[in-house]
Amino acid sequence: MTKLEELKSIYPGALVWHFGDSPKLADELVQLVLSGIKTATCCSKNSFQREYERGEAPCAGSYNIILDGTGQPVCVIQTVRLQVIRFCEMTRELASKEGEGDLSLEYWKEGHKRYFEREGTYSEEMELVFEEFELTDIL
């Protein structure tokens, strides 16, 4: 039994995914989770809806097995809260929960604008699904 299979038996129904859109970003962001700095993430509402249709979207209380950039499980998080917010309405407090850069709203906006442009969904008015989570298991 692989480590991932073992985790799926411990956390039945857990979603399996990695942060970001590249192996390098996945590794950087999961390290922020492990250090306790990153306690939230977000995605475009469009991508969340696609995940939901495939049965792969988190909900409050759900467990998530987080992979590193090589696809190996690193930790388990539990979704605490989901909320919809527009990109232009992001606050400093919420942005800092993502744990990136200097934790400022300006850093968050710059990095996430580039990310959503790569995804093809960026707009100042775009809706985001903002997910807050707790680290429950380090592997």
C-alpha positions as CSV (number, residue, x, y, z in Angstrom):
1,M,0.0,0.0,0.0
2,T,1.4,3.4,-1.0
3,K,1.5,6.3,1.4
4,L,-1.3,8.0,-0.6
5,E,-3.5,4.9,-0.5
6,E,-2.9,4.7,3.3
7,L,-3.9,8.3,3.8
8,K,-7.0,7.8,1.7
9,S,-8.0,5.0,4.0
10,I,-7.4,7.2,7.1
11,Y,-9.2,10.2,5.5
12,P,-12.0,8.6,3.4
13,G,-13.3,11.1,0.8
14,A,-10.3,13.4,1.2
15,L,-9.4,15.5,-1.8
16,V,-5.9,15.1,-3.2
17,W,-4.2,18.2,-4.7
18,H,-1.2,20.5,-4.7
19,F,-1.0,24.3,-4.4
20,G,-0.1,26.5,-7.4
21,D,0.3,25.8,-11.0
22,S,3.9,24.5,-11.1
23,P,6.0,22.0,-9.1
24,K,8.2,24.9,-7.8
25,L,5.2,26.8,-6.6
26,A,3.6,23.7,-5.1
27,D,6.8,23.1,-3.0
28,E,7.0,26.8,-1.9
29,L,3.4,27.0,-0.8
30,V,3.3,23.6,1.0
31,Q,6.3,24.7,3.0
32,L,4.4,27.8,4.1
33,V,1.6,25.5,5.3
34,L,4.0,23.3,7.2
35,S,5.5,26.3,8.9
36,G,2.1,27.6,10.0
37,I,2.3,30.8,7.9
38,K,-0.2,29.8,5.2
39,T,-3.7,29.1,6.6
40,A,-5.7,29.9,3.5
41,T,-5.9,29.7,-0.3
42,C,-8.2,30.8,-3.0
43,C,-9.2,29.9,-6.6
44,S,-11.3,31.5,-9.2
45,K,-15.0,30.7,-8.9
46,N,-14.8,29.3,-12.4
47,S,-12.2,26.7,-11.4
48,F,-14.1,25.9,-8.2
49,Q,-17.3,25.2,-10.2
50,R,-15.4,22.8,-12.5
51,E,-14.0,21.0,-9.4
52,Y,-17.5,20.9,-7.9
53,E,-19.0,19.3,-11.0
54,R,-16.3,16.6,-10.8
55,G,-16.9,16.1,-7.1
56,E,-13.5,17.5,-6.3
57,A,-14.3,20.8,-4.5
58,P,-13.8,21.2,-0.8
59,C,-16.5,22.1,1.7
60,A,-16.3,23.1,5.4
61,G,-15.0,20.1,7.3
62,S,-13.5,18.3,4.4
63,Y,-10.0,16.9,4.5
64,N,-7.4,17.6,1.8
65,I,-4.2,15.6,1.2
66,I,-1.7,18.1,0.0
67,L,1.0,17.0,-2.5
68,D,4.4,18.5,-3.1
69,G,5.8,19.4,-6.6
70,T,6.7,15.7,-7.2
71,G,3.3,14.4,-6.4
72,Q,4.2,13.0,-2.9
73,P,1.8,13.6,0.0
74,V,3.3,16.1,2.5
75,C,0.4,17.0,4.8
76,V,-3.3,16.9,5.5
77,I,-5.4,20.1,6.0
78,Q,-9.0,20.4,6.9
79,T,-11.2,23.1,5.4
80,V,-12.6,25.4,8.1
81,R,-14.4,28.1,6.0
82,L,-15.2,29.0,2.4
83,Q,-16.4,32.4,1.2
84,V,-16.9,34.1,-2.1
85,I,-15.1,37.4,-2.5
86,R,-14.3,39.6,-5.5
87,F,-10.6,40.1,-6.4
88,C,-11.0,43.8,-6.0
89,E,-12.6,43.3,-2.5
90,M,-9.7,41.3,-1.0
91,T,-8.6,42.6,2.3
92,R,-5.1,42.8,3.9
93,E,-6.3,40.4,6.7
94,L,-7.4,37.7,4.3
95,A,-4.4,38.2,1.9
96,S,-2.0,37.7,4.8
97,K,-3.6,34.4,5.6
98,E,-2.3,33.1,2.3
99,G,1.2,33.6,3.8
100,E,3.0,34.7,0.7
101,G,5.8,37.2,0.3
102,D,5.6,40.1,2.8
103,L,2.0,39.2,3.7
104,S,0.8,42.6,2.2
105,L,-2.3,43.1,0.1
106,E,-0.1,44.6,-2.6
107,Y,2.1,41.5,-2.8
108,W,-1.1,39.3,-2.9
109,K,-2.7,41.3,-5.7
110,E,0.5,41.3,-7.8
111,G,1.1,37.5,-7.5
112,H,-2.5,36.5,-7.8
113,K,-3.1,38.7,-10.8
114,R,-0.3,36.9,-12.6
115,Y,-1.6,33.5,-11.5
116,F,-5.2,34.2,-12.7
117,E,-3.9,35.7,-16.0
118,R,-2.0,32.4,-16.6
119,E,-5.3,30.6,-15.8
120,G,-7.1,33.0,-18.2
121,T,-9.7,34.2,-15.7
122,Y,-8.3,37.4,-14.3
123,S,-10.5,40.4,-13.8
124,E,-10.6,43.0,-11.0
125,E,-14.3,42.0,-10.6
126,M,-13.7,38.2,-10.8
127,E,-15.2,36.1,-8.0
128,L,-12.8,34.0,-5.9
129,V,-13.6,31.2,-3.5
130,F,-11.4,31.9,-0.5
131,E,-10.7,28.8,1.7
132,E,-9.4,28.9,5.2
133,F,-8.0,25.7,6.6
134,E,-6.2,24.1,9.5
135,L,-3.1,21.8,9.3
136,T,-4.2,18.5,10.8
137,D,-1.3,16.1,9.9
138,I,2.3,16.4,8.8
139,L,3.7,13.4,7.0
